[in-house]
Amino acid sequence: MAATRTAQAVWEGDLPHGHGSVKGTSGGLPAVQVSWSARTEQPGGRTSPEELLAAAHASCFSMALSAGLGRAQHPPTKLETTAAATFDKVGDGWKVTKVEISVVGHVPGISAEEFAAAAQAAGAGCPISGALKGNVAVSVQAKLG
Protein backbone atom coordinates (compact mmCIF):
# COMPACT_ATOMS: atom_id res chain seq x y z
CA MET A 1 0.00 0.00 0.00
CA ALA A 2 1.60 3.22 -1.16
CA ALA A 3 1.42 6.35 0.95
CA THR A 4 1.83 9.83 -0.47
CA ARG A 5 2.55 12.78 1.79
CA THR A 6 2.33 16.37 0.65
CA ALA A 7 3.91 19.63 1.73
CA GLN A 8 3.33 23.13 0.45
CA ALA A 9 5.77 26.02 0.19
CA VAL A 10 5.25 29.72 -0.50
CA TRP A 11 8.17 32.01 -1.36
CA GLU A 12 8.12 35.81 -1.64
CA GLY A 13 10.89 37.95 -3.08
CA ASP A 14 14.33 37.31 -4.48
CA LEU A 15 16.61 34.62 -3.08
CA PRO A 16 18.96 36.64 -0.86
CA HIS A 17 16.30 38.90 0.68
CA GLY A 18 13.13 36.87 0.27
CA HIS A 19 11.43 34.56 2.70
CA GLY A 20 8.82 31.88 2.72
CA SER A 21 7.07 29.19 4.61
CA VAL A 22 6.53 25.48 4.31
CA LYS A 23 3.89 23.26 5.88
CA GLY A 24 2.67 19.73 5.71
CA THR A 25 -0.87 19.11 4.63
CA SER A 26 -1.53 16.43 7.28
CA GLY A 27 -1.62 18.95 10.12
CA GLY A 28 1.42 17.34 11.73
CA LEU A 29 3.87 19.92 10.37
CA PRO A 30 2.58 23.45 10.99
CA ALA A 31 3.76 26.31 8.81
CA VAL A 32 7.41 27.14 9.51
CA GLN A 33 9.39 30.06 8.12
CA VAL A 34 12.28 29.48 5.68
CA SER A 35 14.90 31.80 4.19
CA TRP A 36 18.17 31.69 2.29
CA SER A 37 20.02 33.10 5.30
CA ALA A 38 18.61 30.27 7.47
CA ARG A 39 20.30 27.87 5.03
CA THR A 40 23.66 29.58 4.77
CA GLU A 41 24.08 31.72 7.90
CA GLN A 42 22.31 31.74 11.26
CA PRO A 43 18.77 30.31 11.38
CA GLY A 44 17.30 33.25 13.29
CA GLY A 45 14.22 31.27 14.23
CA ARG A 46 13.65 30.00 10.70
CA THR A 47 14.23 26.54 9.31
CA SER A 48 15.76 25.27 6.09
CA PRO A 49 15.22 22.37 3.71
CA GLU A 50 18.35 20.80 5.20
CA GLU A 51 16.97 20.96 8.74
CA LEU A 52 13.73 19.40 7.50
CA LEU A 53 15.77 16.72 5.70
CA ALA A 54 17.72 16.06 8.92
CA ALA A 55 14.46 15.75 10.87
CA ALA A 56 13.04 13.35 8.30
CA HIS A 57 16.23 11.29 8.32
CA ALA A 58 16.46 11.14 12.13
CA SER A 59 12.88 9.94 12.45
CA CYS A 60 13.15 7.46 9.56
CA PHE A 61 16.41 6.04 10.93
CA SER A 62 14.91 5.71 14.43
CA MET A 63 11.95 3.77 13.07
CA ALA A 64 14.20 1.50 11.00
CA LEU A 65 16.50 0.86 13.96
CA SER A 66 13.58 0.16 16.27
CA ALA A 67 12.17 -2.34 13.76
CA GLY A 68 15.53 -4.07 13.32
CA LEU A 69 16.13 -4.30 17.05
CA GLY A 70 12.63 -5.69 17.54
CA ARG A 71 13.22 -8.37 14.90
CA ALA A 72 16.43 -9.28 16.76
CA GLN A 73 14.45 -9.68 20.00
CA HIS A 74 16.03 -6.53 21.52
CA PRO A 75 13.29 -3.89 21.41
CA PRO A 76 14.62 -0.50 22.52
CA THR A 77 13.21 1.40 25.44
CA LYS A 78 14.49 4.64 23.90
CA LEU A 79 16.49 5.82 20.90
CA GLU A 80 17.90 9.35 20.87
CA THR A 81 18.85 10.19 17.30
CA THR A 82 20.44 13.31 15.87
CA ALA A 83 20.94 13.83 12.15
CA ALA A 84 23.09 16.68 10.84
CA ALA A 85 22.67 17.55 7.16
CA THR A 86 25.53 19.61 5.70
CA PHE A 87 24.70 22.13 2.96
CA ASP A 88 27.84 23.38 1.21
CA LYS A 89 28.98 25.20 -1.89
CA VAL A 90 30.26 22.73 -4.47
CA GLY A 91 31.66 24.25 -7.63
CA ASP A 92 29.24 26.91 -8.81
CA GLY A 93 26.27 25.56 -6.90
CA TRP A 94 25.07 24.33 -3.53
CA LYS A 95 24.54 20.73 -2.45
CA VAL A 96 23.67 18.61 0.54
CA THR A 97 27.02 16.88 0.87
CA LYS A 98 26.52 14.60 3.86
CA VAL A 99 24.22 13.51 6.65
CA GLU A 100 25.82 12.41 9.91
CA ILE A 101 23.58 10.37 12.17
CA SER A 102 24.37 9.74 15.81
CA VAL A 103 22.24 7.58 18.05
CA VAL A 104 22.25 6.71 21.72
CA GLY A 105 20.25 3.60 22.42
CA HIS A 106 18.71 2.32 25.60
CA VAL A 107 18.35 -1.33 24.69
CA PRO A 108 18.24 -3.98 27.43
CA GLY A 109 20.28 -7.13 26.87
CA ILE A 110 22.23 -6.07 23.77
CA SER A 111 25.99 -5.75 23.37
CA ALA A 112 27.61 -2.60 22.03
CA GLU A 113 28.73 -4.53 18.95
CA GLU A 114 25.22 -5.83 18.24
CA PHE A 115 23.78 -2.35 18.68
CA ALA A 116 26.38 -0.80 16.37
CA ALA A 117 25.66 -3.42 13.70
CA ALA A 118 21.91 -2.82 13.96
CA ALA A 119 22.49 0.94 13.69
CA GLN A 120 24.66 0.53 10.57
CA ALA A 121 21.98 -1.65 8.99
CA ALA A 122 19.30 0.94 9.79
CA GLY A 123 21.50 3.69 8.35
CA ALA A 124 21.86 1.79 5.10
CA GLY A 125 18.30 0.53 4.95
CA CYS A 126 15.95 3.31 6.02
CA PRO A 127 13.95 4.81 3.14
CA ILE A 128 15.43 8.31 3.50
CA SER A 129 18.95 6.84 3.30
CA GLY A 130 17.80 4.99 0.19
CA ALA A 131 16.58 8.23 -1.37
CA LEU A 132 19.99 9.82 -0.75
CA LYS A 133 22.10 6.81 -1.78
CA GLY A 134 24.68 7.57 -4.43
CA ASN A 135 24.26 11.31 -4.00
CA VAL A 136 24.82 12.16 -0.31
CA ALA A 137 27.29 10.50 2.07
CA VAL A 138 25.53 9.05 5.13
CA SER A 139 27.45 8.04 8.25
CA VAL A 140 26.22 6.51 11.51
CA GLN A 141 27.73 6.65 14.99
CA ALA A 142 26.05 4.51 17.64
CA LYS A 143 26.49 3.98 21.35
CA LEU A 144 24.51 2.54 24.19
CA GLY A 145 23.30 4.88 26.91
C-alpha positions as CSV (number, residue, x, y, z in Angstrom):
1,M,0.0,0.0,0.0
2,A,1.6,3.2,-1.2
3,A,1.4,6.4,1.0
4,T,1.8,9.8,-0.5
5,R,2.5,12.8,1.8
6,T,2.3,16.4,0.7
7,A,3.9,19.6,1.7
8,Q,3.3,23.1,0.4
9,A,5.8,26.0,0.2
10,V,5.2,29.7,-0.5
11,W,8.2,32.0,-1.4
12,E,8.1,35.8,-1.6
13,G,10.9,38.0,-3.1
14,D,14.3,37.3,-4.5
15,L,16.6,34.6,-3.1
16,P,19.0,36.6,-0.9
17,H,16.3,38.9,0.7
18,G,13.1,36.9,0.3
19,H,11.4,34.6,2.7
20,G,8.8,31.9,2.7
21,S,7.1,29.2,4.6
22,V,6.5,25.5,4.3
23,K,3.9,23.3,5.9
24,G,2.7,19.7,5.7
25,T,-0.9,19.1,4.6
26,S,-1.5,16.4,7.3
27,G,-1.6,19.0,10.1
28,G,1.4,17.3,11.7
29,L,3.9,19.9,10.4
30,P,2.6,23.4,11.0
31,A,3.8,26.3,8.8
32,V,7.4,27.1,9.5
33,Q,9.4,30.1,8.1
34,V,12.3,29.5,5.7
35,S,14.9,31.8,4.2
36,W,18.2,31.7,2.3
37,S,20.0,33.1,5.3
38,A,18.6,30.3,7.5
39,R,20.3,27.9,5.0
40,T,23.7,29.6,4.8
41,E,24.1,31.7,7.9
42,Q,22.3,31.7,11.3
43,P,18.8,30.3,11.4
44,G,17.3,33.2,13.3
45,G,14.2,31.3,14.2
46,R,13.7,30.0,10.7
47,T,14.2,26.5,9.3
48,S,15.8,25.3,6.1
49,P,15.2,22.4,3.7
50,E,18.3,20.8,5.2
51,E,17.0,21.0,8.7
52,L,13.7,19.4,7.5
53,L,15.8,16.7,5.7
54,A,17.7,16.1,8.9
55,A,14.5,15.7,10.9
56,A,13.0,13.3,8.3
57,H,16.2,11.3,8.3
58,A,16.5,11.1,12.1
59,S,12.9,9.9,12.4
60,C,13.2,7.5,9.6
61,F,16.4,6.0,10.9
62,S,14.9,5.7,14.4
63,M,11.9,3.8,13.1
64,A,14.2,1.5,11.0
65,L,16.5,0.9,14.0
66,S,13.6,0.2,16.3
67,A,12.2,-2.3,13.8
68,G,15.5,-4.1,13.3
69,L,16.1,-4.3,17.1
70,G,12.6,-5.7,17.5
71,R,13.2,-8.4,14.9
72,A,16.4,-9.3,16.8
73,Q,14.4,-9.7,20.0
74,H,16.0,-6.5,21.5
75,P,13.3,-3.9,21.4
76,P,14.6,-0.5,22.5
77,T,13.2,1.4,25.4
78,K,14.5,4.6,23.9
79,L,16.5,5.8,20.9
80,E,17.9,9.3,20.9
81,T,18.9,10.2,17.3
82,T,20.4,13.3,15.9
83,A,20.9,13.8,12.2
84,A,23.1,16.7,10.8
85,A,22.7,17.6,7.2
86,T,25.5,19.6,5.7
87,F,24.7,22.1,3.0
88,D,27.8,23.4,1.2
89,K,29.0,25.2,-1.9
90,V,30.3,22.7,-4.5
91,G,31.7,24.3,-7.6
92,D,29.2,26.9,-8.8
93,G,26.3,25.6,-6.9
94,W,25.1,24.3,-3.5
95,K,24.5,20.7,-2.5
96,V,23.7,18.6,0.5
97,T,27.0,16.9,0.9
98,K,26.5,14.6,3.9
99,V,24.2,13.5,6.7
100,E,25.8,12.4,9.9
101,I,23.6,10.4,12.2
102,S,24.4,9.7,15.8
103,V,22.2,7.6,18.0
104,V,22.3,6.7,21.7
105,G,20.2,3.6,22.4
106,H,18.7,2.3,25.6
107,V,18.4,-1.3,24.7
108,P,18.2,-4.0,27.4
109,G,20.3,-7.1,26.9
110,I,22.2,-6.1,23.8
111,S,26.0,-5.8,23.4
112,A,27.6,-2.6,22.0
113,E,28.7,-4.5,19.0
114,E,25.2,-5.8,18.2
115,F,23.8,-2.4,18.7
116,A,26.4,-0.8,16.4
117,A,25.7,-3.4,13.7
118,A,21.9,-2.8,14.0
119,A,22.5,0.9,13.7
120,Q,24.7,0.5,10.6
121,A,22.0,-1.7,9.0
122,A,19.3,0.9,9.8
123,G,21.5,3.7,8.4
124,A,21.9,1.8,5.1
125,G,18.3,0.5,4.9
126,C,16.0,3.3,6.0
127,P,13.9,4.8,3.1
128,I,15.4,8.3,3.5
129,S,19.0,6.8,3.3
130,G,17.8,5.0,0.2
131,A,16.6,8.2,-1.4
132,L,20.0,9.8,-0.8
133,K,22.1,6.8,-1.8
134,G,24.7,7.6,-4.4
135,N,24.3,11.3,-4.0
136,V,24.8,12.2,-0.3
137,A,27.3,10.5,2.1
138,V,25.5,9.1,5.1
139,S,27.4,8.0,8.3
140,V,26.2,6.5,11.5
141,Q,27.7,6.6,15.0
142,A,26.0,4.5,17.6
143,K,26.5,4.0,21.4
144,L,24.5,2.5,24.2
145,G,23.3,4.9,26.9
